[in-house]
Amino acid sequence: MKQKIVICVVTIGTLAILILQGFWLMNMYTQYRKDVSEQMLSKYQLAIELELGMRSSAKAKEQMYEFTPKKVIPTKKLHEYTGDTIKLTDAIQQNVGNNFAEIFSQIYQTVLITKGKFININDLDSIYEQELKKQKLQTQHVFILYNNEGRCISFSGDTLQFAGNTHILSAIQPIGAKSLQSLKLLVNLPPNLILDRMASALIISFLLAILIIACLLYQLIIIRRRDNLLYKRAAAINGVIHDLKSPLNATHAILLYFAQVEENKDKLELLKSGKARIERLGNIIESLLLVAKSQKQEIVINKKEINIIQIIYKVIEDIKLCFINKQFNIKVNNHLKETNIYVDEIGISSVFTNLIENALKYSDNNTQIDITLSASLSELYIDISDDGYGIPAKEHKKIFNQFYQTPNSRKNDGYGIGLAYVKKIIEAHHGSISLKNNSQKGTTFLIKLPIN
């Protein structure tokens, strides 16, 4: 299941990278096309000005023209000015030009056209092509010159090659202040022209995409190898753990037999202690097997009616046999009106055993453990408190993780499965478990179990 999730995540990540890369390249293509179009239109305007200069006479080129704003001329001297008056706002609205330089150029175009000096399409085409070469732009283009009635006067090339072409840049420029003529430019902008200018970006983008995808695939391979290795190790360990049950059960049966026939009190106590330790080891094995099983499927519990107080005292008696060299006191505070509840007897016994043993392991001699039971209408509350070393607050979220051990717990014998097992048992009962640090020292585990 986890491998499927990892594969899905890697697949979605790869697709996301490719889609984002595609959007980025499309935006880049659009921007490059816009830049190329602006360059071509800029060279178009420049070619018109240069061609205009070629048609001008040498005398006209040497002539100086002066523009004087009307508002700076005194009213008494206005009659001394005999030149044309140009109103910029009207000229802009009539599409003559956007500034005085463009307007003057259009006026001069009008003067030349009136004198019969029309635009030389071939010269214009040659100038435009040279300007494009300076920008390393080579593409098909054609100029078409129209009169003021919209009839074609002349053109610079074959216009049929642009028929049906969807990659066309078209621009119409009025010629002359009175729009006596108009000039149309058709430029072919094929995708390869734009892509050639994007070559380096495309190569880098492609290499980055390949690198990222390769890293994701490599991580997927590493994860799958690790999961397979962990699965094989877990299978081997679970097999060994399972095989331990048979000799332990046999040993337990032998000790039980001797305990039944033994009359010497000292030997009987030793037999009871050995039997309790084997039962404890059996519970640990069951915990390991249950934790391993819970990773693959839901834990199935066997609920039946038990007396919770009797279970607690039975656990305490077994723990006393295992901790004969430690001084401690366990106090049970029962606030329950009804002590019979429906739970899994083995599971709940293991919960108490693990929590009480942890309290004893991580505390000094003469430690005090309080077990408090109370209830509401729908929930049973079990608080197990100790005055031991305590658990740092930063460890609280990790303490129920499988195989996780706090710095203090690493100094003692343990495998980091006890609390993970406890949580799984509680959750199998649809309950919850949490912990908090006591005000002075020690820890309190808070268990909630549904009554019904």
C-alpha positions as CSV (number, residue, x, y, z in Angstrom):
1,M,0.0,0.0,0.0
2,K,2.8,2.4,1.0
3,Q,4.7,1.6,-2.3
4,K,1.5,2.4,-4.3
5,I,1.2,5.7,-2.5
6,V,4.9,6.5,-3.2
7,I,4.5,5.6,-6.9
8,C,1.4,7.8,-7.1
9,V,3.2,10.7,-5.4
10,V,6.2,10.3,-7.8
11,T,3.9,10.1,-10.8
12,I,1.9,13.2,-9.8
13,G,5.2,15.0,-9.0
14,T,6.6,14.1,-12.5
15,L,3.4,15.2,-14.2
16,A,3.3,18.4,-12.2
17,I,6.9,19.2,-13.2
18,L,6.2,18.5,-16.9
19,I,3.0,20.6,-16.9
20,L,4.6,23.5,-15.1
21,Q,7.6,23.2,-17.5
22,G,5.1,23.3,-20.4
23,F,3.4,26.4,-19.1
24,W,6.7,28.1,-18.5
25,L,7.9,27.4,-22.0
26,M,4.6,28.6,-23.5
27,N,4.9,31.9,-21.6
28,M,8.5,32.2,-22.7
29,Y,7.5,31.5,-26.3
30,T,4.8,34.1,-26.1
31,Q,7.2,36.7,-24.7
32,Y,9.9,35.9,-27.3
33,R,7.3,36.2,-30.1
34,K,6.2,39.5,-28.7
35,D,9.9,40.7,-28.5
36,V,10.6,39.6,-32.1
37,S,7.4,41.3,-33.3
38,E,8.3,44.6,-31.6
39,Q,11.8,44.4,-33.2
40,M,10.4,43.8,-36.6
41,L,7.9,46.7,-36.3
42,S,10.6,49.0,-35.0
43,K,12.8,48.1,-38.0
44,Y,9.7,48.7,-40.2
45,Q,9.4,52.3,-39.0
46,L,13.1,52.8,-39.3
47,A,13.1,51.5,-42.9
48,I,10.3,53.9,-43.8
49,E,12.4,56.9,-42.4
50,L,15.6,55.7,-44.2
51,E,13.7,55.3,-47.5
52,L,12.2,58.8,-47.0
53,G,15.7,60.1,-46.6
54,M,16.9,58.4,-49.9
55,R,14.0,60.1,-51.8
56,S,14.8,63.5,-50.5
57,S,16.9,65.8,-52.6
58,A,20.3,66.9,-51.4
59,K,19.0,70.5,-50.9
60,A,16.1,69.2,-48.8
61,K,18.4,67.2,-46.6
62,E,20.5,70.4,-45.9
63,Q,17.4,72.5,-45.1
64,M,16.7,73.3,-41.5
65,Y,13.2,73.3,-40.0
66,E,12.2,75.1,-36.9
67,F,9.2,74.3,-34.7
68,T,8.0,77.0,-32.3
69,P,5.2,76.3,-29.8
70,K,2.4,78.8,-30.3
71,K,2.0,79.6,-26.6
72,V,5.5,81.1,-26.5
73,I,4.8,83.5,-29.4
74,P,3.5,86.9,-28.4
75,T,0.1,87.7,-29.9
76,K,1.4,90.8,-31.7
77,K,3.9,88.7,-33.6
78,L,1.7,85.8,-34.7
79,H,1.1,87.5,-38.1
80,E,4.8,87.3,-38.8
81,Y,4.7,83.5,-38.9
82,T,3.7,82.3,-42.4
83,G,4.3,78.5,-41.9
84,D,1.7,75.7,-41.4
85,T,0.1,75.4,-38.0
86,I,0.2,71.9,-36.5
87,K,-2.1,70.9,-33.7
88,L,-0.6,67.9,-32.0
89,T,-3.8,66.5,-30.4
90,D,-5.6,66.6,-33.7
91,A,-2.7,65.0,-35.5
92,I,-2.6,62.1,-33.0
93,Q,-6.3,61.6,-33.3
94,Q,-6.0,61.5,-37.1
95,N,-3.2,58.9,-36.8
96,V,-0.7,61.2,-38.5
97,G,1.9,60.8,-35.8
98,N,2.5,60.6,-32.0
99,N,5.0,63.4,-31.8
100,F,6.2,66.4,-33.9
101,A,9.1,64.4,-35.5
102,E,6.6,61.8,-36.8
103,I,4.1,64.4,-37.9
104,F,6.8,66.3,-39.8
105,S,7.9,63.1,-41.4
106,Q,4.4,62.5,-42.6
107,I,4.1,66.1,-43.8
108,Y,7.3,65.6,-45.8
109,Q,5.9,62.3,-47.2
110,T,2.9,64.3,-48.4
111,V,5.1,66.9,-50.1
112,L,7.1,64.2,-51.9
113,I,4.0,62.2,-53.0
114,T,2.5,65.5,-54.3
115,K,5.6,66.0,-56.4
116,G,5.3,62.4,-57.7
117,K,8.1,61.0,-55.7
118,F,6.4,57.8,-54.4
119,I,7.8,55.3,-52.0
120,N,10.3,53.0,-53.8
121,I,9.2,49.5,-52.6
122,N,12.4,47.8,-53.7
123,D,14.6,50.2,-51.9
124,L,12.3,49.9,-48.8
125,D,12.5,46.1,-49.0
126,S,16.3,46.2,-49.3
127,I,16.7,48.6,-46.3
128,Y,14.3,46.5,-44.2
129,E,16.1,43.3,-45.0
130,Q,19.5,44.8,-44.0
131,E,18.1,46.1,-40.7
132,L,16.7,42.6,-39.9
133,K,20.1,41.0,-40.6
134,K,21.7,43.3,-38.0
135,Q,19.3,41.7,-35.5
136,K,20.0,38.2,-36.9
137,L,16.4,37.9,-38.1
138,Q,15.8,36.3,-41.4
139,T,12.3,35.6,-42.5
140,Q,10.0,36.1,-45.5
141,H,8.3,39.5,-45.8
142,V,6.5,41.6,-48.4
143,F,5.5,45.3,-48.7
144,I,2.2,46.3,-50.4
145,L,1.6,50.0,-51.3
146,Y,-2.0,51.2,-51.6
147,N,-3.5,54.5,-52.8
148,N,-6.1,56.5,-50.8
149,E,-8.8,54.5,-52.5
150,G,-7.4,51.2,-51.3
151,R,-6.1,50.0,-54.6
152,C,-2.7,48.2,-54.7
153,I,-0.1,50.4,-56.4
154,S,2.9,48.1,-56.1
155,F,4.4,45.3,-54.0
156,S,7.8,43.9,-53.2
157,G,7.3,40.2,-53.6
158,D,4.9,37.3,-54.0
159,T,1.9,37.8,-51.7
160,L,0.5,34.3,-52.5
161,Q,3.0,32.7,-50.2
162,F,1.2,34.3,-47.2
163,A,-2.2,33.0,-48.2
164,G,-3.6,30.6,-45.5
165,N,-0.5,31.2,-43.3
166,T,-1.5,31.5,-39.6
167,H,1.9,32.8,-38.5
168,I,1.7,36.2,-40.0
169,L,2.6,39.6,-38.5
170,S,0.7,42.3,-40.3
171,A,1.1,46.1,-39.9
172,I,-0.4,49.0,-41.9
173,Q,1.2,52.4,-41.9
174,P,-0.5,55.5,-43.3
175,I,1.9,57.5,-45.6
176,G,1.5,61.3,-45.7
177,A,-0.3,63.7,-43.4
178,K,-3.5,63.3,-45.5
179,S,-3.2,59.5,-45.8
180,L,-2.6,59.8,-49.6
181,Q,-1.1,56.3,-49.5
182,S,-0.8,53.4,-47.0
183,L,1.9,50.8,-46.7
184,K,1.2,47.3,-45.5
185,L,3.9,44.9,-44.2
186,L,3.4,41.1,-44.1
187,V,6.0,39.1,-42.2
188,N,6.1,35.4,-41.7
189,L,6.8,34.4,-38.1
190,P,7.1,30.6,-38.1
191,P,7.5,28.9,-34.7
192,N,11.0,27.7,-35.6
193,L,12.1,31.3,-35.9
194,I,11.1,31.9,-32.2
195,L,12.3,28.5,-31.1
196,D,15.7,29.1,-32.6
197,R,16.1,32.1,-30.4
198,M,14.9,30.0,-27.4
199,A,17.4,27.2,-28.1
200,S,19.6,27.7,-25.0
201,A,16.6,28.1,-22.7
202,L,14.9,25.0,-24.2
203,I,18.1,22.9,-23.7
204,I,18.5,24.1,-20.0
205,S,14.8,23.5,-19.3
206,F,14.9,20.0,-20.9
207,L,18.0,19.1,-18.9
208,L,16.6,20.4,-15.6
209,A,13.3,18.4,-16.2
210,I,15.3,15.2,-17.0
211,L,17.5,15.8,-13.9
212,I,14.5,16.3,-11.5
213,I,12.6,13.4,-12.9
214,A,15.7,11.2,-12.7
215,C,16.1,12.2,-9.0
216,L,12.4,11.4,-8.3
217,L,12.8,8.0,-10.0
218,Y,16.1,7.3,-8.1
219,Q,14.3,8.1,-4.8
220,L,11.5,5.8,-5.8
221,I,14.0,3.0,-6.5
222,I,15.8,3.6,-3.2
223,I,12.5,3.6,-1.3
224,R,11.3,0.4,-2.9
225,R,14.6,-1.3,-2.2
226,R,14.5,-0.2,1.4
227,D,10.9,-1.3,1.8
228,N,11.6,-4.7,0.3
229,L,14.6,-5.1,2.6
230,L,12.6,-4.0,5.7
231,Y,9.8,-6.4,4.6
232,K,12.2,-9.3,4.4
233,R,13.8,-8.4,7.8
234,A,10.4,-8.0,9.4
235,A,9.3,-11.4,8.0
236,A,12.4,-13.1,9.3
237,I,12.1,-11.4,12.8
238,N,8.4,-12.2,13.0
239,G,9.2,-15.8,12.1
240,V,11.8,-16.1,14.9
241,I,9.4,-14.4,17.4
242,H,6.6,-16.7,16.4
243,D,8.9,-19.8,16.8
244,L,9.8,-18.7,20.4
245,K,6.2,-19.1,21.5
246,S,6.4,-23.0,21.4
247,P,9.4,-23.4,23.8
248,L,8.1,-20.7,26.1
249,N,4.7,-22.3,26.3
250,A,6.3,-25.7,27.1
251,T,8.5,-24.1,29.8
252,H,5.5,-22.3,31.2
253,A,3.6,-25.6,31.4
254,I,6.5,-27.3,33.2
255,L,6.8,-24.6,35.8
256,L,3.0,-24.6,36.3
257,Y,3.2,-28.4,36.9
258,F,6.0,-28.1,39.4
259,A,4.3,-25.2,41.2
260,Q,1.2,-27.4,41.7
261,V,3.2,-30.3,43.3
262,E,5.8,-28.2,45.1
263,E,5.3,-27.9,48.9
264,N,8.5,-25.9,49.8
265,K,7.4,-22.3,50.1
266,D,10.8,-20.8,49.0
267,K,10.9,-23.0,45.9
268,L,7.2,-22.3,45.2
269,E,7.9,-18.5,45.3
270,L,10.8,-19.1,42.8
271,L,8.6,-21.1,40.6
272,K,5.9,-18.4,40.7
273,S,8.5,-15.7,39.9
274,G,9.8,-17.8,36.9
275,K,6.3,-18.4,35.7
276,A,5.5,-14.6,35.9
277,R,8.6,-13.8,34.0
278,I,7.8,-16.3,31.2
279,E,4.3,-14.9,31.0
280,R,5.7,-11.4,30.8
281,L,8.0,-12.6,28.0
282,G,5.1,-14.2,26.3
283,N,3.2,-10.9,26.5
284,I,6.1,-9.1,24.9
285,I,6.1,-11.6,22.0
286,E,2.4,-11.2,21.6
287,S,3.0,-7.4,21.5
288,L,5.6,-7.7,18.8
289,L,3.4,-10.0,16.7
290,L,0.4,-7.7,17.1
291,V,2.4,-4.6,16.2
292,A,3.7,-6.4,13.1
293,K,0.2,-7.5,12.2
294,S,-1.3,-4.1,12.7
295,Q,0.9,-2.7,9.9
296,K,-0.9,-4.9,7.4
297,Q,-4.4,-5.1,8.7
298,E,-6.8,-3.9,11.4
299,I,-6.4,-5.4,14.9
300,V,-9.3,-7.6,15.8
301,I,-10.1,-7.6,19.6
302,N,-12.1,-10.1,21.6
303,K,-14.4,-8.1,23.9
304,K,-16.0,-9.7,26.9
305,E,-17.2,-8.6,30.3
306,I,-14.4,-8.4,32.9
307,N,-13.9,-6.7,36.3
308,I,-11.4,-4.0,35.6
309,I,-10.3,-3.7,39.3
310,Q,-9.5,-7.5,39.4
311,I,-7.5,-7.2,36.2
312,I,-5.4,-4.3,37.7
313,Y,-4.6,-6.1,40.9
314,K,-3.7,-9.3,38.9
315,V,-1.2,-7.2,36.8
316,I,0.2,-5.6,40.0
317,E,0.8,-9.0,41.5
318,D,2.6,-10.2,38.4
319,I,4.7,-7.1,38.3
320,K,5.8,-7.5,41.9
321,L,7.2,-10.9,41.0
322,C,9.3,-9.4,38.2
323,F,10.5,-6.3,40.2
324,I,11.4,-8.1,43.5
325,N,14.5,-6.0,43.9
326,K,12.8,-2.6,43.6
327,Q,10.9,-0.7,46.3
328,F,7.7,0.9,45.0
329,N,4.0,1.5,45.9
330,I,1.0,1.3,43.7
331,K,-2.3,2.9,44.8
332,V,-5.6,2.2,43.0
333,N,-8.2,5.0,43.3
334,N,-11.5,3.6,42.2
335,H,-14.3,6.0,41.7
336,L,-16.4,3.7,39.5
337,K,-19.9,2.7,40.5
338,E,-19.8,-0.3,38.1
339,T,-16.4,-2.1,37.7
340,N,-17.5,-4.6,35.0
341,I,-16.7,-3.4,31.5
342,Y,-16.6,-4.9,28.0
343,V,-13.0,-5.0,26.8
344,D,-10.3,-7.3,25.4
345,E,-8.9,-8.9,28.6
346,I,-5.5,-9.7,27.3
347,G,-5.1,-6.4,25.5
348,I,-6.2,-4.2,28.5
349,S,-4.0,-6.3,30.8
350,S,-1.0,-5.6,28.5
351,V,-1.8,-1.9,28.5
352,F,-1.6,-1.8,32.3
353,T,1.5,-4.0,32.4
354,N,3.4,-1.8,29.9
355,L,2.5,1.5,31.5
356,I,3.3,0.3,35.1
357,E,6.5,-1.3,34.0
358,N,7.6,1.8,32.2
359,A,6.9,3.8,35.4
360,L,9.1,1.5,37.4
361,K,11.9,1.3,34.8
362,Y,12.3,5.1,34.6
363,S,12.1,6.0,38.2
364,D,14.2,5.6,41.4
365,N,13.4,3.4,44.4
366,N,10.3,4.1,46.5
367,T,8.5,5.5,43.5
368,Q,4.8,6.1,43.9
369,I,2.3,5.0,41.1
370,D,-1.3,6.1,41.3
371,I,-4.0,4.5,39.1
372,T,-7.3,6.5,39.1
373,L,-10.5,5.2,37.5
374,S,-13.6,7.3,36.9
375,A,-16.4,7.5,34.4
376,S,-18.9,9.7,32.7
377,L,-22.1,8.5,31.1
378,S,-20.3,7.4,27.9
379,E,-16.6,7.1,28.8
380,L,-14.2,5.4,31.2
381,Y,-11.2,7.4,32.3
382,I,-8.0,5.7,33.5
383,D,-5.1,7.9,34.7
384,I,-1.8,6.3,35.5
385,S,0.5,8.7,37.3
386,D,4.1,8.3,38.5
387,D,6.8,10.5,40.1
388,G,9.6,9.2,37.9
389,Y,12.0,10.9,35.6
390,G,9.3,12.2,33.3
391,I,9.2,12.7,29.5
392,P,10.3,16.0,27.9
393,A,7.4,17.8,26.3
394,K,9.1,17.8,22.9
395,E,9.0,14.0,23.0
396,H,5.3,13.7,23.6
397,K,4.3,13.6,19.9
398,K,6.9,10.9,19.1
399,I,6.5,8.7,22.2
400,F,3.8,6.5,20.6
401,N,5.7,5.9,17.4
402,Q,6.9,2.4,16.8
403,F,10.5,1.7,17.8
404,Y,10.9,5.3,19.1
405,Q,12.9,5.6,22.3
406,T,13.5,8.7,24.4
407,P,17.1,9.5,25.5
408,N,16.4,8.1,29.0
409,S,14.8,4.9,27.6
410,R,17.8,4.0,25.5
411,K,19.8,3.5,28.7
412,N,17.4,0.7,29.8
413,D,16.5,-2.5,28.0
414,G,13.7,-1.8,25.5
415,Y,12.8,-1.9,21.9
416,G,10.4,1.1,21.5
417,I,7.3,-1.0,20.9
418,G,5.5,-1.0,24.3
419,L,3.8,2.4,23.9
420,A,3.1,1.8,20.2
421,Y,1.4,-1.5,21.2
422,V,-0.5,0.3,24.0
423,K,-1.8,2.9,21.6
424,K,-2.9,0.3,19.0
425,I,-4.8,-1.6,21.6
426,I,-6.6,1.5,22.9
427,E,-7.4,2.7,19.4
428,A,-8.8,-0.8,18.6
429,H,-11.2,-0.2,21.4
430,H,-12.1,3.2,19.8
431,G,-10.5,5.0,22.7
432,S,-7.6,7.5,23.0
433,I,-4.4,7.8,25.0
434,S,-2.4,10.9,25.8
435,L,0.1,12.1,28.4
436,K,1.1,15.1,30.4
437,N,3.9,16.1,32.7
438,N,3.1,16.4,36.4
439,S,3.5,19.7,38.1
440,Q,6.5,18.6,40.1
441,K,7.9,15.5,38.5
442,G,6.8,12.4,36.7
443,T,4.2,11.7,34.0
444,T,0.5,10.9,33.8
445,F,-1.0,8.8,31.0
446,L,-4.6,9.6,30.3
447,I,-6.8,6.9,28.8
448,K,-10.3,7.2,27.5
449,L,-12.4,4.2,26.6
450,P,-16.0,4.1,25.4
451,I,-18.3,2.4,27.9
452,N,-20.8,1.2,25.4
